[in-house]
Amino acid sequence: MRFKRILLLTILCLLVAALAISYWQQQVDKPLAIASPTLITINEGATGHSALAQLQNANITVVDDFSARIWLKLVFRDQHIRAGTYELTPEMTLPLVFEKFASGREHQFSVSLIDGLTFSQWQTILNNHAHIDFDLSPDKLESLKTRWPWPPASGLQSLEGLFLADTYHFTAGTTASGLLARAMDAMKSQLNEQWQARQTGLPIETPYEALILASIIEKETAVPAERAQIAGVFVNRLRQNMRLQTDPTVIYGIGEQYDGNITRAHLRQKTAYNTYVIKGLPPTPIAMAGRPAIKAALQPVPTEALYFVARGDGSHQFSQTLEQHNEAVRKYQLNQ
């Protein structure tokens, strides 16, 4: 009789334990109480318990406190969580959340640094991004200049154009200078690759000059198919010692005084960038260039054209002679 009581008690205890374990498992396997992906930042020095409290205070988890703490003690145990910003999704459970915290797989933010914009405009984009540490002091900017490998490496006037336009991914708190260092490394790699594959006989002596030309091409057209043709026109003009006479260089030289309208006075204004006044290339790029514009500068389409004019729809009319060009100007610019 006593044996039966012990057996029944044992069975009862096992049943209770099984029910408790089942309840506990159901609790820790509950999905998060969020309707959409949510970011959470775990600070340096946080523990499993402090991270749990952070989840509970933000109403991200509905696992009861007792079950969660038991899971931390028995399962998570001596694992450490890593500081960072993480993305949590609705289907995740508490174990999956802490697995991510322990792995350090932080959320990747992105910033698009767009071709055709100036370095000043890029700085505004970086400064306005909530998850970028904007640290571009004068010393940081000077330090970036020292990373440039080609002439004019010494006495480099400007950082304009030295970074590859692209979308960059990063974790929260990444510095703007760190992102720009990556963008410059990407530009060095891309420019070196395309410089090695350049056409022979181009009137361009250094990769930096290629970058200057690429920046002008970038500003002259938004039609991808035209880039190499416009490059061909500029190459022809450089070979014949003709002025490039391109409006974007005039605008860049005017700077903040430009109000959206180029006047005849602007075309005559002597600046280091006004290619209606100076011969050859301006001293620095005038914008950030992407891969296609660099390729166009170094592999221009052979053409007899020396002129082009905007048609008004984003494309251009190309001409071989001044007479043809003047006719195109009358048709597309003066509506005659």
N, C-alpha and C positions, 0 to 999 in steps of 0.2 A: 504493500500500500504506500509505504514511504517512497519507494522507488518511482511509483507512478506519479506521485506529487512532484518529485524532483524533475521527472521527465516533462511533465506538463509545464512546470515553471520554466524549465530550460527552453521548451518550445515557445512559450509565451514571450520570454525575453528575446529570443531570436526573431520572433515575429515583430515585436516592438522595434527591435534594432533595424530590421529590414524596412519597416515602415518609416522609421526615422531617416535611414539612409536614402530611401526613395524620395521622401519629402525634401531632404537636403539637396539631392541631385536635381530635383525639379526646380528648386529655388535657384541654384547657381546656373542652371541652364536656361533661365528666363532671358528672353531678348531684352535689349536695352529699351528704356522708356523714351525713345526719341523717334520722331517721325521722318527725319531727314539727316543726312550726314552732318555731324557736329564736331567742331574742333575743340580740343582741350589741351591746355598747356600744363605740363608737369614741371615744377620748378626743381632746380638743383638741390640735392639733399633730401628729396621726398622719399618716404618709405611706403611700403605696401599699405599700411594702415592710413597714412595721411592721404594717399591717392584714393583709397576707398572712401574716405570721408569727403574728398573733393567730388567724387562721383555722386555720392549720396546728397550732398548739399546742393548740387546742381540738378537734382532729380533726374539723373541720367540712368541710374539703376534702381530697380524695384526689389532686388534681392534683400531679404530681411537681414538686419545687421548681424544677428547671431550666426546665421548660415554663412554669410560672407566672411566673417572672422574665422570661423572654423575652417573654411576652404583655404584662407590665407595661411593658417597655421599648419594644416595637414598636407596641403597640396603645393601651394606656391612656396611655402617654407623659406629657404634661405636665398631665393632668387632676388636679384636687385632690379629695380626699375631705373630707367634712364631718363634724364631730363629732356624735354623737347615738346614740340607741338604735334599732336596726333589727331588723325581723323577717325572718328567712331561712326559706325553705320548701324542702322536700326536692327539688322539681323544678328549683330554680334552679342555674345554672352559675356559674362564676367570673366571666365577663363580666357577667352579670346582677347578681351581688352588687356588683361595683364600680360598675356603672351606678347602683345604688341608693345606694351610699355617696356618689357624686359628685352625685347629685340632691338629697340631703338629705331624702329622703322618709322621715322617722322614723316609727316605730311609734306609733300612737295608742292610748293607754291610756284608760280610762273610769272615772268614779266616779259612782255614783247618789246624789244628795242628795235624800232622800225627803221627800215632803210628810207633814205631821203630826208630824215629829220637831222637837225644839228645836234652837236654835243650839248649845247645849252638846253635844248628840248628834252634830250635824254636825261639830263640831270633832274629836270622837273618830274619826269616819269618815275625815276628812282626815288626821289624825295617824297612823292605822293603815295608810294606803295606802303601799306600799313605794316608789312612784315619785313621790310628792308631797313637795316640800320644805316642811315645816311651819314657817312663819315667823310665826305669829300672836302676835307680841309685843303688849303693851298699846299701843305706839305705832302698830303696824299696824292694830289694831282701831279706834283713834281716827281714823286716816286714812280708814278705810272709811266711818265715819259722815259724813265731810265730803262724800261722794259723793251722799248722799241729797238729792233736790231739793225735796221738799214739806215743809210743816209736819208735825211739829215739827223742822225741819232744825237749828235752833239749840237746843242743850240736849237733843239726842236722848238718851233714857235708855238705849236698848238697841238692839242689832243684830237682836234677835229678829224674824223674819218679813220681813226686808228683802231676801231672796234668793229667786229663783224655784226651786222644787223641780223638778229635771230631771236627766237624765243628761248629764254634760259629758265631752268628749274632750280629751285633752291629750298632750303629749310628756313624756318622762321629765325629772324635775327641775323641772317647773312648780311655782311656789309656791302654797301654800294661799291666800295673800292675792290672788294673781292670779286664781285660780279663783273666789274669792268676789266679786272685782270684776266678773268676767264674769256671775256669777249675779245680782248687783245690777243690772247694766245690763239683763239680760234681764227682771228684775222691773220696772224702770222703764219699759221699752218695753211690756211686757204690761199693766201697771197703767194706764199712760197711755191705751193703746188701749181698754181696757175701761171706763175712767172716762168717756171721750168718748161711749161707747155706752150709758151707764147709764140706768136708768129715771128718769123725772122724779119729783120729790117724795119721794125717799128721805130718811129721817132721818139722813143721813150727810153730813158737811160737807166732808170732805177725802179724797183717795186713801188717806191713812194710816189713817183711820177705817175705810175699806172693807177695808183689809188686816187690821185688828184683827178685824173681823167675819168675814172669810174664814178667818182662823186658827181661830176658834171653830167655824165650820162644819166645817172640816177635821177637828177633833178629835171632833166630835159624831157623825159617821156615816162608815161605810166603804161605804155603799150609794150609788153615784153618782146614782141616780134621786131620792134624798131630799134632796140638797144644797140645791136651789132651794126645796124645800118647808120645810126647816128654816130657811133664810134668811128665808122669808116669815113664819114664826112670830116670829123675832127682830125683824124689821122692825115687825110688829104690836105687839110688847111695847115697843119703843123709842118708837113713836108714842103709845102710851098711858101712857108714863112708868112702865111696870112694870119691875121688876128682871128681868134676863135669867135668873137662877137656873140657870146651866149649870155642871155639875160640873167640866168640864175647867179652867175658870178657878180654881176652888177648889184643884184639884190643883196648878196652876201656882203659885199663891200660897203653897202649903205648901212647895214646893220639895223639897229632899232629905229632908225629914222625912216625906214621903209614903211609906207602907209598902204601898200597894195597897188600902187600905181607907179609905173616907170615912166619918167618924163625924158625929154631930149636932154635936159640938163643933167639928169642922172647918167645918161649914156656918155656924156662928155666929162663927167666928174672923175678926176684922177684919183683912183684908189689902187692899192696893190692887187685888187681882185678884178678890176674892171677890164674885161678882155676886149672891150671896144677901144681901149686906150693902150693897154700893154700887149706885147707880143708873147706868144707861147702860153704856157700854163700859169695859173696863179700860184702863189707860194705854198699854199696848203690845200687839202681837200676842202670842199664847201659843205659837205654833208656826210652822213654815214652811208656806206655802200653795202649792198648785199652780194651774194655770190654771182647772180646773173650779170650785174653791171661790171664786176671785175672781169668776168669771162669776156664780156663784150669789148672791154678796153684792150684786152690782150689778144683777142681773136676777132678783130673787126671784119665785117663783110667787105670784100673788095668792091668798090663803087667808083664811078666817075663824078658822083655828086659832090658839090662844094657848098651847097646851101640847103636849108630846109626851113619851112614855116608851118606853124600850127594851123590845122584846118578848122579848129573850133570844136572838134569832137574827141579830142585827146590824141588824135593821130597827126601825122605831119606830111606835107608835100615836099618831095626832094627834087632838087634842080641841079643841072650841071653848069649852067651859065647864069650870069647876073641878070641877063634879060629874062630868062625863064623864071628866075627867082622873083624879080619885080612883078612879073605877071601874076605869079602865085600870091604875092602879098596883096595885090589889088583885088584878087578874087576872094581870098580867104580872110584877109584882115580888114580891107577897106570896103568890101562888098561892092566892088565896081564891076 
